[in-house]
Amino acid sequence: MERAEAQAIYEQGREAVVAVLLRMDEQIRALEARVARQDERIAKLERQANRSSRNSSRPPSADLPGAPPRRKDRSGRPPGGQPGHEGHGRNLLPAWAVDEVVDHWPQHCSCGHEFVEGERVSAGLAMRHQVEELPVIAVGVTEHRCQRLRCPACGLRHTAQLPVEVAASAFGPRLQATVATLAVRNRLSRRDTVELVEQLFQARTSVGTVDAILARTADALEEPYEDLLARVRDAGALNMDETGWRLKGAQRALWGMFTDRHAVLHVADGRHEDHAKDLLADSQAVITSDRWWAYSHLPLARRQVCWSHLQRDFQAMSEGLDAECEFGEHGLRLCERVFWAWECYQHTGDRSELKRRVRALRRDYKPILRRYAAKRARYRRTRGLARNLLKAWPALWTFATIKGVQPTNNHAERGLRGAVIYRKLSLGSQSEPGERRIARLLSAHTTCRLQRRSLHAYLIDVLTAAARSDPIPLLA
């Protein structure tokens, strides 16, 4: 507005000036609201751009090259062994466990004397160095011939029948177990599995053969899989998590339930509450999980919220502004105290001391949550998380009272890690029967890892029993 225009409005009287001022105030408010919306949008985009495995549920593999490390070494020491530390080497096998001994004798002395064969008399203990090497491996081919005999009484010819375990497949249980292990545990593609088997064992295979072996192995695992599911449901405490899966490119979900010794993986068409109910069935276990809404149907007394997820949420809050930053810093300090209390309990086993520490944490932090859950403009970005934690308050502290419950869901995340890598390499499944089969194979693989047993040896036993129609060994 020019000065002349302002004077003209002033000369029109009081009402004209008031009308102009009100109109200007309305325009200013509209501009301020627009700027606030833009600021909110910019802040949201900045938070999304700054997301990493430190402040969200994104995996470390999705971090950008310039992202800060998840954990910082505050000691200031360089990585690796420190000067003066005791070295560690490979232990030598005893002499009775060695397959071959090769003696090496000195050829000459530093003074110039040449040793002859008659002087080879040991003057002390020999220096021992052991080399381990794989033998040359080749598949043994056994030809089974069904001979024919003519009956001398009636003249009819009779052909012998193959044994059941031989007629089941053109490949033996060991080779089939090797193929399944390479494809599932080592996550090789079908073509890579064929190439490796041909190069290592000189066995004639194909992509179709690998698919048939995996299908046969998964079918043999039906009973052990159902037994695993029953054992997990009967457990007193278990960890549960879910992640994405693909079926011909369409979005699916891979669910996992884990105890200390058993694992069950299941592919479903979503990550909804109904799928969690179907998996848990009538289980009365205490479930450790994140705050995903699919677990909200569980009573709070049977839930444990993962503190590692909360730590990442608080880290994201601490990178905000004003009240958001304050709330995040309060939460990070709380997480440190929770993890310290749990670490002390793991060393001492004193649950009464753990309960005392948890009571102090609950007493100190609940008023902070209530403050940041207030309905004020200053707390608009902290209100959602604070109210969610107040609603789930009892489920934050279940680990302090129930044996076998941990404060984090890291056990489930580690259990799903191999399946996630398999999904990224294979792009999921191509059929619903394929989903069921890979769920059984991954469940057997993860359970064997938890039990520190060989997946290869277990699959040999399973395939041998299936070929003979014997009872299938379970993963007890």
Buried (B, 14 or more C-beta within 10 A) or exposed (E): EEEEEEEEBEEEEEEEBEEBEEEEEEEEEEEEEEEEEEEEEEBEEEBEEBBBBBBBBBBEEEBEEEBEEEEEEEEEEEEEEEEEEEEEEEEEEEEEEEEEEEEEEEEEEEEEEEEEEEEEEEEEEEEEEEEEEEEEEEBEEEEEEEEEEEEEEEEEEEEEEEEEBEEBBEBBBBBBBBBBBBBBBEBBBBEBBBEBBBEBBEBEBEEEBBBBBBEBBBEBBBBBBEBBBEBBBBBEBBBBBBBEBBBEEEEBBBBBBBBEBBBBBBBBBEBBBEBBEEBBEEBEBBBBBBBBEBBEEBEBEBBBBBBBBBBBBBBBBBBBEEBBBBBBBBBBBBBEBBBEBBEBBEEEEEEEEBBEBBEEBBEEBEEBBEBBBEEEEEBEBBBEBBBBBBEBBBBBBBBBEEEBBBBBBBBBBBBBBBBBEBBEEBEBBEEEEBBBBBBBBBBBBBBBBBBEEEBBEBBBBBBBBBBEEEEBEEBE
